Amino acid sequence: MTVAEMSSTEARNHFAEVVGRAQHAGITTAITSYGRRVAAVVPVEVLDLLEELEDRGLSRMAREAKAEPGKTVDHAALLAEFAQR
């Protein structure tokens, strides 16, 4: 995966170019503030993969919780546990 870095000011000034590189060239742009990465513009395929992995993780956790005898876990508790990982 190709990753470029640029400041938030540069990203703002070249937003269409940053989006175009993600869309057409598959380049992720890490946006920095004071030298620290704070956000990213990623190709939609990367976002789709992240969402799929999150769904798989939630499904696995739900199956594991359901398999524990005598113990129930409500949806909010399950999400809170997942968020801690």
N, C-alpha and C positions, 0 to 999 in steps of 0.2 A: 504494500500500500504506500502510495506517495503522499507525504505530508509536507505542506509548506507552512511557514509561520509568518504572521504579519501583525502589526499593532492594530488596535481597534480603530485608530485614526485612518491608517492605510486601508483597512477593510471597508470602512465607511466610504472612503473616497473612491474605492475600486469595487464596490459591491457587485455590480453586474458581471465584472470579470471573475470575481471569486465564485459566484454562483455558476457561471459558465464553465469554469474549470472543473467544478464538482460534477456538473451535469454531463459535460461532453468528454472530459479527460479522466474522470474518476479521481480527481485530486482532492484530498481533504485539506482544508486550511484551518490551522489552529490560530485562534485570535488571542493576542496577548495584551495584557495591561500591566505596565511597569515591568515588562519582561517575564511575567507569569502567565501561563496559559489559563484562559478563563472561559473560552467557548470554542466551538468549531462549526464550520460549514462542511458537511459531509455529503457524499453522493447518496441518493435516496436508497440505494441498495444496502448501504451500511446501516442506515436507520431501520430498514426492513429487517435486517439480520439481528440487530439489537432488540427490536420488539419481539421477534420470534424466540430469541434466547430467553428473554424475560418471561414470555408466556410458558416456555418449557420449564423454566425454574419454578414458576408458580404452580404449574400442574404437578410437578414432582413433589413439591412441598405439600400440596393438598393430598396427594395419594399417600404420602408418608404419614401425615396427620390422621387421615382416615383409617389407616391400617393399625394405628395404635389402639389396643383394646381399652375400652372404658373411658377413653379420653376424646372429648370433642374440642374443636378449635373453630371459633367464629371467623368470618371473613376478615374483619378488621384486624384481629390478632395475627392472622396469617400474613396479611400485607405488612403489618408492623415488623414482624420477624424477618420477612424478606428484605425490607428496607434497611435493616441493621447489617445485612451481609455485604 
